[in-house]
Amino acid sequence: MWILDENNLAICAIVTVAMQFSFFLIACTCKFDKVTDFAGGTNFVVLALLTFLLGYTFSFRQIMVTACVTLWGLRLSGYLLYRIIKIGEDNRFDDKRDNCLKFAGFWIFQAFWVFTVSLPVIFVNAPASADIAESFTAQDGVGIVLFVIGLLSETVADLQKFSFRNNPANKGKWCETGLWKVSRHPNYFGEILVWLGVFIISTSILRDGQWTAVLSPLFTMSILLFLSGVPLLEKKADERYRKNEIYLVYKKRTSPLVLLPPPCYGALPEALKCLCCCEFPLYNYLNEEEEAIAPSPILEQPPSQHTPAV
């Protein structure tokens, strides 16, 4: 019971489930997409402020981490709410909106995401953590720098892409302006830095079971790099622009994640691109069309009927 009582994990889990379930009822009953992402961002803010007030210790580190997460959550939820109001329906839920069980799966995952990623701020705000490494540490300095760089990166990237998409002249084009010139997904790069920074700050006070806070940046990176983030967007872009030579050059010369000038990235060996810049093989969908319609060796169709390589 120590880890639950001392760190307020139980109350955080209850509040998270209650919030997500309430928003799920609204979204499912009214077929209303506009509260989905808003529910996630505000849940982070609620947990940060709740644990901060419950601890009633108000150390410098607790104030700093709570302010950082609150700022990030309000920015994210406000931006996503404004974006979905402008766009209308969220096409991610086209195959789930009329299926209550499928739709509930999204909300269950979102509750798990909020709780897991919030672990560092929950542990920092625990009353027992206020007296541990009370002075400013090197981890605090590194963490806050990473957080600021991450928040600025994803904020600027979101605004640049939103502005690009709202320009009728850019219809049917991919975004390669601003930060999108040096990264194919600068907003995800910023998001990873945000939670890596918050975790590094928390290492000043973590002990025993609290080191499960490392799940926060690991979970964030796993989701964005291997599941619903970069792979899905890369597949969508490759399918749409695979025959566009300019896009092929852009993809070859632009880092998928880390902000890096195209000449520098383009000069890197493939092994370093994968190791240092996250250019994983699962991000390449350029040849899927060719493979899908390639003739069976048994049929031995003439070369003229083969789809040309891109």
VEXDREN-2710 file (C-alpha; in Angstrom, 1 decimal):
% VEXDREN-2710
k/r/px/py/pz
1/MET/0.0/0.0/0.0
2/TRP/3.0/2.3/0.4
3/ILE/3.3/3.2/-3.3
4/LEU/-0.4/3.9/-3.5
5/ASP/-0.8/5.9/-0.3
6/GLU/2.4/7.9/-0.4
7/ASN/2.2/8.7/-4.1
8/ASN/-1.6/9.2/-4.6
9/LEU/-1.6/6.6/-7.4
10/ALA/-5.0/5.2/-6.4
11/ILE/-6.8/8.6/-6.5
12/CYS/-5.1/9.4/-9.8
13/ALA/-6.3/6.2/-11.3
14/ILE/-9.8/6.7/-10.1
15/VAL/-9.9/10.3/-11.3
16/THR/-8.5/9.3/-14.7
17/VAL/-11.0/6.5/-15.2
18/ALA/-13.9/8.8/-14.1
19/MET/-12.9/11.6/-16.4
20/GLN/-12.4/9.4/-19.5
21/PHE/-15.6/7.4/-18.8
22/SER/-17.6/10.7/-18.5
23/PHE/-16.3/12.0/-21.7
24/PHE/-16.8/8.6/-23.4
25/LEU/-20.5/8.7/-22.4
26/ILE/-20.9/12.2/-24.0
27/ALA/-19.0/11.2/-27.2
28/CYS/-20.7/7.9/-27.6
29/THR/-24.3/9.1/-26.8
30/CYS/-24.0/12.3/-28.9
31/LYS/-21.7/10.9/-31.6
32/PHE/-19.5/13.8/-30.7
33/ASP/-15.8/13.7/-31.8
34/LYS/-14.8/17.2/-30.5
35/VAL/-14.1/16.1/-26.9
36/THR/-11.8/13.1/-27.5
37/ASP/-8.4/14.8/-27.6
38/PHE/-9.6/17.6/-25.3
39/ALA/-10.4/14.9/-22.7
40/GLY/-6.8/13.6/-22.8
41/GLY/-5.0/16.9/-22.6
42/THR/-7.2/18.2/-19.7
43/ASN/-6.8/15.0/-17.8
44/PHE/-3.0/15.6/-17.6
45/VAL/-3.7/19.0/-16.2
46/VAL/-6.2/17.7/-13.6
47/LEU/-3.7/15.0/-12.4
48/ALA/-0.8/17.5/-12.1
49/LEU/-2.9/20.1/-10.2
50/LEU/-4.6/17.4/-8.0
51/THR/-1.4/15.8/-6.9
52/PHE/0.2/19.2/-6.3
53/LEU/-2.6/20.3/-4.1
54/LEU/-2.9/17.0/-2.3
55/GLY/0.7/17.0/-1.3
56/TYR/0.5/20.5/0.2
57/THR/4.3/20.7/0.3
58/PHE/4.9/23.1/-2.6
59/SER/8.6/22.6/-3.2
60/PHE/10.4/24.4/-6.0
61/ARG/10.6/21.2/-8.1
62/GLN/6.9/20.4/-7.6
63/ILE/5.9/23.9/-8.7
64/MET/8.2/23.7/-11.7
65/VAL/6.9/20.3/-12.9
66/THR/3.3/21.1/-12.2
67/ALA/3.6/24.4/-14.2
68/CYS/5.3/22.6/-17.1
69/VAL/2.7/19.9/-17.4
70/THR/-0.2/22.3/-17.0
71/LEU/1.2/24.6/-19.7
72/TRP/1.8/21.6/-22.0
73/GLY/-1.7/20.2/-21.3
74/LEU/-3.6/23.5/-21.8
75/ARG/-1.7/24.2/-25.0
76/LEU/-2.3/20.7/-26.4
77/SER/-6.0/20.4/-25.5
78/GLY/-6.7/24.0/-26.6
79/TYR/-5.0/23.5/-30.0
80/LEU/-6.7/20.1/-30.6
81/LEU/-10.1/21.4/-29.6
82/TYR/-9.7/24.4/-32.0
83/ARG/-8.5/22.2/-34.8
84/ILE/-11.3/19.7/-34.5
85/ILE/-13.9/22.5/-34.4
86/LYS/-12.4/23.9/-37.7
87/ILE/-12.1/20.4/-39.3
88/GLY/-15.4/18.9/-38.1
89/GLU/-15.5/15.2/-37.6
90/ASP/-12.4/13.2/-36.7
91/ASN/-11.9/10.5/-39.4
92/ARG/-10.0/8.3/-37.0
93/PHE/-13.3/7.3/-35.6
94/ASP/-15.2/6.6/-38.8
95/ASP/-15.1/2.9/-38.2
96/LYS/-15.7/3.1/-34.4
97/ARG/-18.3/5.9/-34.0
98/ASP/-21.3/3.5/-34.4
99/ASN/-19.7/0.6/-32.6
100/CYS/-19.8/1.3/-28.8
101/LEU/-17.3/-1.4/-28.0
102/LYS/-14.7/-0.3/-30.5
103/PHE/-15.2/3.3/-29.5
104/ALA/-14.8/2.3/-25.8
105/GLY/-11.4/0.7/-26.7
106/PHE/-10.1/4.1/-27.7
107/TRP/-11.1/5.6/-24.3
108/ILE/-9.6/2.8/-22.3
109/PHE/-6.4/3.2/-24.1
110/GLN/-6.5/7.0/-23.6
111/ALA/-7.0/6.5/-19.8
112/PHE/-4.0/4.1/-19.7
113/TRP/-1.9/6.7/-21.7
114/VAL/-2.8/9.6/-19.4
115/PHE/-2.0/7.6/-16.2
116/THR/1.2/6.1/-17.5
117/VAL/2.7/9.2/-19.0
118/SER/1.7/11.2/-15.9
119/LEU/3.8/9.0/-13.5
120/PRO/6.8/11.4/-13.2
121/VAL/4.7/14.4/-12.2
122/ILE/2.7/12.2/-9.8
123/PHE/5.8/11.0/-8.1
124/VAL/7.4/14.5/-8.0
125/ASN/4.3/15.9/-6.3
126/ALA/4.1/13.1/-3.7
127/PRO/4.5/14.6/-0.2
128/ALA/7.5/12.4/0.6
129/SER/9.4/13.7/-2.4
130/ALA/9.5/17.3/-1.3
131/ASP/12.4/16.8/1.1
132/ILE/14.5/14.7/-1.3
133/ALA/17.2/16.6/-3.3
134/GLU/15.4/19.9/-2.4
135/SER/18.1/22.0/-4.0
136/PHE/18.3/22.5/-7.8
137/THR/20.1/19.6/-9.4
138/ALA/21.8/18.9/-12.7
139/GLN/18.8/16.7/-13.7
140/ASP/16.5/19.6/-13.1
141/GLY/18.5/21.8/-15.4
142/VAL/18.8/19.2/-18.2
143/GLY/15.1/18.3/-17.9
144/ILE/13.8/21.9/-18.1
145/VAL/16.0/22.6/-21.1
146/LEU/14.6/19.5/-22.9
147/PHE/11.1/20.4/-21.9
148/VAL/11.3/24.0/-23.2
149/ILE/12.9/22.8/-26.5
150/GLY/10.2/20.1/-26.9
151/LEU/7.3/22.4/-26.1
152/LEU/8.6/25.1/-28.5
153/SER/9.2/22.5/-31.2
154/GLU/5.8/21.0/-31.2
155/THR/4.0/24.3/-30.7
156/VAL/5.8/25.9/-33.7
157/ALA/5.4/22.8/-35.8
158/ASP/1.6/22.5/-35.1
159/LEU/1.1/26.2/-36.0
160/GLN/3.1/25.9/-39.2
161/LYS/1.3/22.8/-40.4
162/PHE/-2.2/24.2/-39.4
163/SER/-1.4/27.4/-41.3
164/PHE/-0.1/25.4/-44.3
165/ARG/-3.3/23.3/-44.4
166/ASN/-5.6/26.3/-44.2
167/ASN/-4.1/27.8/-47.3
168/PRO/-6.2/26.7/-50.3
169/ALA/-3.1/27.0/-52.5
170/ASN/-1.5/24.1/-50.6
171/LYS/-4.3/21.7/-51.3
172/GLY/-3.0/18.3/-52.2
173/LYS/0.6/19.1/-51.1
174/TRP/2.6/17.9/-48.1
175/CYS/4.0/20.4/-45.6
176/GLU/7.7/21.2/-45.9
177/THR/7.8/24.7/-44.5
178/GLY/9.6/25.9/-41.3
179/LEU/10.5/23.0/-39.0
180/TRP/9.0/20.6/-41.5
181/LYS/12.0/21.3/-43.8
182/VAL/14.3/19.7/-41.2
183/SER/12.1/16.9/-39.9
184/ARG/9.2/15.0/-41.3
185/HIS/7.6/14.9/-37.9
186/PRO/8.9/17.8/-35.8
187/ASN/5.8/17.8/-33.6
188/TYR/6.5/14.3/-32.5
189/PHE/10.1/15.1/-31.8
190/GLY/8.9/17.9/-29.5
191/GLU/6.4/15.6/-27.8
192/ILE/9.1/13.0/-27.0
193/LEU/11.5/15.7/-25.6
194/VAL/8.7/17.1/-23.4
195/TRP/8.2/13.9/-21.5
196/LEU/11.9/12.9/-21.6
197/GLY/12.5/16.3/-19.9
198/VAL/9.8/15.8/-17.3
199/PHE/11.2/12.3/-16.5
200/ILE/14.8/13.5/-16.2
201/ILE/13.6/16.2/-13.7
202/SER/11.9/13.4/-11.7
203/THR/15.1/11.4/-11.4
204/SER/16.2/13.8/-8.7
205/ILE/13.7/12.3/-6.3
206/LEU/12.8/8.8/-7.7
207/ARG/13.5/5.8/-5.4
208/ASP/12.4/2.2/-5.3
209/GLY/9.2/1.5/-7.1
210/GLN/9.0/5.2/-8.3
211/TRP/11.4/4.3/-11.1
212/THR/8.4/3.0/-13.0
213/ALA/8.2/6.6/-14.1
214/VAL/10.6/5.7/-16.9
215/LEU/7.5/4.2/-18.5
216/SER/6.4/7.7/-19.3
217/PRO/9.0/8.6/-22.0
218/LEU/9.2/4.9/-23.1
219/PHE/5.5/4.7/-23.7
220/THR/5.4/8.0/-25.5
221/MET/8.3/7.0/-27.8
222/SER/6.7/3.6/-28.4
223/ILE/3.4/5.0/-29.4
224/LEU/4.8/7.7/-31.7
225/LEU/7.6/5.8/-33.3
226/PHE/6.1/2.3/-33.7
227/LEU/2.3/2.4/-33.4
228/SER/-0.2/5.3/-34.1
229/GLY/2.2/8.1/-34.8
230/VAL/5.0/8.1/-37.5
231/PRO/4.2/4.7/-39.2
232/LEU/0.6/5.7/-40.0
233/LEU/1.5/9.1/-41.3
234/GLU/4.4/7.8/-43.3
235/LYS/2.2/5.2/-44.9
236/LYS/-0.5/7.7/-45.7
237/ALA/2.1/10.1/-47.3
238/ASP/3.9/7.3/-49.2
239/GLU/0.6/6.0/-50.7
240/ARG/-0.5/9.5/-51.8
241/TYR/2.8/10.9/-53.1
242/ARG/4.9/7.8/-54.1
243/LYS/4.9/8.9/-57.7
244/ASN/5.9/12.4/-57.0
245/GLU/9.7/12.8/-57.6
246/ILE/9.9/15.9/-55.4
247/TYR/8.4/14.0/-52.5
248/LEU/10.8/11.2/-53.0
249/VAL/13.7/13.6/-52.8
250/TYR/12.1/15.3/-49.7
251/LYS/11.7/11.9/-47.9
252/LYS/15.2/10.8/-48.8
253/ARG/16.9/14.0/-47.6
254/THR/14.7/14.8/-44.5
255/SER/15.1/13.2/-41.1
256/PRO/11.9/11.4/-39.9
257/LEU/12.2/12.8/-36.4
258/VAL/15.3/14.6/-35.2
259/LEU/15.7/18.2/-36.4
260/LEU/18.6/18.1/-38.8
261/PRO/19.4/20.1/-42.0
262/PRO/18.7/18.0/-45.1
263/PRO/22.3/18.2/-46.4
264/CYS/23.6/16.8/-43.1
265/TYR/20.9/14.1/-43.0
266/GLY/21.3/13.1/-46.6
267/ALA/25.1/12.6/-46.2
268/LEU/24.6/10.2/-43.3
269/PRO/25.2/6.4/-43.9
270/GLU/22.0/4.4/-43.7
271/ALA/23.0/2.7/-40.5
272/LEU/23.4/6.1/-38.7
273/LYS/20.1/7.3/-40.1
274/CYS/18.4/4.3/-38.4
275/LEU/20.4/4.5/-35.2
276/CYS/20.6/8.2/-34.6
277/CYS/17.6/9.6/-36.5
278/CYS/15.0/6.8/-36.2
279/GLU/14.8/6.1/-39.9
280/PHE/13.3/2.6/-39.4
281/PRO/12.4/0.2/-42.3
282/LEU/8.8/0.2/-41.2
283/TYR/8.5/3.9/-42.4
284/ASN/9.0/2.9/-46.0
285/TYR/5.8/2.1/-47.9
286/LEU/7.0/3.3/-51.3
287/ASN/7.2/-0.1/-52.9
288/GLU/3.9/-1.6/-51.6
289/GLU/1.9/-0.7/-54.7
290/GLU/4.5/-2.5/-56.9
291/GLU/4.5/-5.5/-54.7
292/ALA/0.8/-5.7/-54.4
293/ILE/0.3/-5.9/-58.2
294/ALA/3.5/-7.7/-59.1
295/PRO/2.7/-10.7/-61.4
296/SER/2.9/-14.2/-60.1
297/PRO/6.0/-16.0/-61.4
298/ILE/3.7/-18.7/-62.8
299/LEU/1.9/-16.2/-65.1
300/GLU/5.2/-14.7/-66.5
301/GLN/3.5/-11.5/-67.7
302/PRO/5.6/-9.4/-70.1
303/PRO/7.7/-6.6/-68.6
304/SER/5.5/-3.9/-70.2
305/GLN/2.7/-4.9/-67.8
306/HIS/4.9/-4.5/-64.6
307/THR/4.5/-1.4/-62.5
308/PRO/7.7/0.6/-62.9
309/ALA/9.9/1.0/-59.8
310/VAL/9.6/4.4/-58.1
END
